[in-house]
Amino acid sequence: MQLFAPVRVQYGQGSYSLEGTVKHVFERLTAAWAAKFFIGCAMVAALALAATAQNGAISPYQDEKDGVSAGGKWMAFESEDKMTAAHKVRFELLADNYVKDSDYKPRVELICTDHKLTLAEFNPGTKLAWNRPPGPWGQPQIEVRIRVNDTHKLHGWNWLPRHTLSMDKGTTREMIGAEIFKVEVNTRVDHSISEFSPAGLDLGRVKEACDLTPKKPSRD
């Protein structure tokens, strides 16, 4: 329902509609506010993403449930194999630091299936360089130097796809009960040391999901 008739003003050779002018100004203001609104939303989203990356939040892999805290800086992700219905739990710990030539922090993953540890994996966050002969079955290996609390030792870890390494079970057991865990490895550009803080992990949950218990660090 229109309360007022359009007002048209004669000026010179042309005429101008007051209603049209107001409408035009309103549309421009609306467009300007909309642009500012979307820019503001984009900035908030970018800041949230940056904060998430800085805080080391971890996203689930495909088919996994959202991660939950597993104590300390650890996160746990659960999933179920679609074919076998096997129950899987993945524990993940991000490093406290970045290494050179890397876009994301190194990480350690413990992958457990039906209450057994199936893989302990170290991801250095960058490409690795050969520094050791192949293992006894011809598998490629990388020599790593590790520190668990106050102990130091050398290990040969199998090289997995995507430039990750398979950790030995002994080191894995030492790590989950430790305060300090560091891994030094050769990369394509330099030596890198990944520093972890594994303390606080819910060892009862790890025992139930992986049948894995901590072990006191020892020197080989």
C-alpha positions as CSV (number, residue, x, y, z in Angstrom):
1,M,0.0,0.0,0.0
2,Q,1.5,3.3,-1.1
3,L,1.0,6.2,1.4
4,F,2.5,8.9,-0.7
5,A,2.4,9.5,-4.4
6,P,5.8,9.8,-6.2
7,V,7.2,13.3,-6.1
8,R,8.8,14.4,-9.4
9,V,10.8,17.6,-9.4
10,Q,11.3,19.6,-12.7
11,Y,14.9,20.9,-13.1
12,G,16.2,22.4,-16.3
13,Q,15.4,20.1,-19.2
14,G,15.0,17.0,-17.1
15,S,12.9,15.8,-14.3
16,Y,13.9,13.8,-11.3
17,S,11.8,11.4,-9.2
18,L,12.4,11.8,-5.4
19,E,11.2,8.3,-4.9
20,G,13.7,7.0,-7.5
21,T,16.5,9.0,-5.9
22,V,15.7,7.7,-2.4
23,K,15.5,4.2,-3.8
24,H,18.8,4.5,-5.6
25,V,20.5,5.9,-2.5
26,F,19.0,3.1,-0.4
27,E,20.2,0.4,-2.9
28,R,23.7,1.8,-2.9
29,L,23.8,1.9,0.9
30,T,22.5,-1.6,1.1
31,A,25.2,-2.8,-1.4
32,A,27.9,-1.0,0.6
33,W,26.8,-2.5,3.9
34,A,26.5,-6.0,2.3
35,A,30.1,-5.7,1.0
36,K,31.4,-4.6,4.4
37,F,29.5,-7.5,6.0
38,F,31.0,-10.2,3.7
39,I,34.4,-8.6,4.0
40,G,34.1,-8.7,7.8
41,C,33.0,-12.4,7.7
42,A,35.9,-13.3,5.5
43,M,38.3,-11.6,7.9
44,V,36.8,-13.4,10.9
45,A,37.1,-16.7,9.1
46,A,40.7,-16.0,8.1
47,L,41.6,-15.1,11.7
48,A,39.9,-18.2,13.0
49,L,41.8,-20.4,10.5
50,A,45.1,-18.7,11.4
51,A,44.4,-19.2,15.1
52,T,43.5,-22.9,14.5
53,A,46.7,-23.5,12.6
54,Q,48.8,-21.7,15.2
55,N,47.2,-23.6,18.1
56,G,47.9,-26.9,16.3
57,A,44.3,-28.1,16.0
58,I,44.0,-31.4,14.1
59,S,41.3,-32.3,11.6
60,P,40.0,-35.8,11.2
61,Y,40.8,-37.9,8.2
62,Q,38.0,-39.1,5.9
63,D,35.5,-41.4,7.7
64,E,36.8,-40.5,11.1
65,K,34.7,-38.9,13.9
66,D,35.8,-35.6,15.2
67,G,38.8,-35.7,17.4
68,V,38.6,-35.6,21.2
69,S,41.3,-34.9,23.7
70,A,43.3,-38.0,24.7
71,G,45.2,-36.1,27.5
72,G,48.0,-33.6,27.3
73,K,48.5,-32.4,23.7
74,W,47.2,-35.7,22.2
75,M,44.1,-36.1,20.2
76,A,42.1,-39.3,19.4
77,F,40.1,-40.1,16.3
78,E,37.8,-43.1,16.0
79,S,36.5,-44.8,12.8
80,E,35.1,-48.1,11.6
81,D,36.2,-50.1,8.6
82,K,33.2,-50.2,6.2
83,M,34.0,-53.7,5.0
84,T,35.2,-55.5,8.1
85,A,33.6,-53.3,10.8
86,A,37.0,-53.2,12.5
87,H,37.2,-50.5,15.1
88,K,40.1,-48.1,14.7
89,V,41.5,-45.5,16.9
90,R,44.2,-43.0,15.9
91,F,46.2,-41.1,18.5
92,E,48.0,-38.0,17.1
93,L,50.5,-35.6,18.7
94,L,51.8,-32.5,16.9
95,A,55.3,-31.3,17.5
96,D,56.0,-28.1,19.4
97,N,57.9,-26.7,16.5
98,Y,58.1,-26.4,12.8
99,V,61.1,-27.6,10.8
100,K,62.8,-25.9,7.9
101,D,61.1,-26.1,4.5
102,S,57.8,-27.3,6.0
103,D,54.3,-25.9,5.9
104,Y,53.0,-27.9,8.9
105,K,54.3,-29.3,12.1
106,P,55.8,-32.8,12.4
107,R,53.6,-35.3,14.1
108,V,53.4,-38.8,15.6
109,E,50.5,-41.1,15.0
110,L,49.6,-44.4,16.8
111,I,47.1,-46.4,14.7
112,C,45.3,-49.2,16.5
113,T,42.8,-51.7,15.1
114,D,40.6,-53.9,17.2
115,H,42.6,-53.2,20.4
116,K,46.1,-53.8,18.8
117,L,48.7,-51.4,17.7
118,T,49.0,-51.7,13.9
119,L,51.4,-48.7,13.1
120,A,53.4,-46.1,15.0
121,E,54.3,-43.4,12.5
122,F,56.5,-40.4,12.5
123,N,55.8,-37.7,10.0
124,P,58.7,-35.2,9.7
125,G,56.6,-32.6,7.9
126,T,59.1,-32.4,5.0
127,K,60.9,-34.6,2.5
128,L,63.6,-36.9,3.8
129,A,67.1,-37.8,2.5
130,W,68.7,-41.2,2.3
131,N,71.4,-41.8,4.9
132,R,71.3,-45.6,5.6
133,P,71.5,-48.8,3.6
134,P,68.3,-50.8,3.1
135,G,67.1,-53.1,5.8
136,P,67.5,-56.9,5.9
137,W,64.5,-57.4,3.5
138,G,65.5,-54.6,1.2
139,Q,63.2,-52.1,2.7
140,P,64.4,-48.5,2.6
141,Q,65.4,-47.1,5.9
142,I,66.4,-43.7,7.4
143,E,68.7,-43.3,10.4
144,V,67.2,-41.2,13.1
145,R,68.6,-40.0,16.4
146,I,66.0,-39.9,19.2
147,R,65.9,-38.5,22.7
148,V,63.5,-39.8,25.3
149,N,63.8,-37.8,28.5
150,D,67.5,-38.0,29.2
151,T,68.4,-40.9,27.0
152,H,69.7,-40.8,23.4
153,K,70.0,-43.5,20.8
154,L,70.2,-44.2,17.0
155,H,67.6,-46.2,15.2
156,G,66.9,-47.3,11.6
157,W,63.2,-46.7,10.8
158,N,61.5,-48.0,7.7
159,W,60.6,-45.4,5.1
160,L,56.9,-45.4,4.3
161,P,55.0,-43.7,1.5
162,R,54.5,-39.9,1.8
163,H,58.0,-39.6,3.4
164,T,56.9,-40.9,6.8
165,L,58.7,-43.3,9.0
166,S,57.6,-46.4,10.9
167,M,58.7,-46.2,14.5
168,D,59.8,-49.3,16.4
169,K,57.6,-50.5,19.2
170,G,60.2,-50.1,21.9
171,T,60.6,-46.4,21.2
172,T,56.9,-46.0,20.9
173,R,56.4,-47.5,24.4
174,E,59.1,-45.2,25.8
175,M,57.6,-42.2,24.2
176,I,54.1,-42.5,25.5
177,G,55.3,-42.4,29.1
178,A,57.9,-39.7,28.6
179,E,58.1,-36.0,29.3
180,I,60.4,-35.2,26.4
181,F,60.6,-36.8,23.0
182,K,62.8,-35.5,20.1
183,V,63.6,-36.9,16.7
184,E,66.6,-35.8,14.6
185,V,66.6,-36.8,10.9
186,N,68.2,-35.8,7.7
187,T,65.9,-33.9,5.3
188,R,66.4,-32.7,1.7
189,V,67.6,-29.3,3.0
190,D,69.1,-29.8,6.4
191,H,69.1,-31.8,9.7
192,S,65.9,-31.2,11.5
193,I,64.9,-31.8,15.1
194,S,61.2,-32.4,15.9
195,E,60.4,-31.6,19.5
196,F,57.4,-33.2,21.2
197,S,55.7,-33.0,24.6
198,P,54.0,-36.4,25.0
199,A,53.2,-36.0,28.7
200,G,49.6,-36.2,29.8
201,L,48.5,-39.0,27.4
202,D,45.6,-41.1,28.9
203,L,47.6,-44.3,29.2
204,G,44.5,-46.3,30.3
205,R,42.8,-45.4,27.0
206,V,45.9,-46.3,25.0
207,K,46.1,-49.6,26.8
208,E,42.4,-50.3,26.0
209,A,42.6,-49.2,22.4
210,C,46.1,-50.5,21.4
211,D,47.2,-53.0,24.1
212,L,50.2,-50.7,24.6
213,T,51.9,-49.8,27.9
214,P,54.7,-47.4,28.7
215,K,58.3,-48.5,29.1
216,K,61.2,-46.9,30.9
217,P,63.7,-45.4,28.5
218,S,66.9,-47.3,28.1
219,R,70.2,-46.9,26.3
220,D,70.9,-49.4,23.6
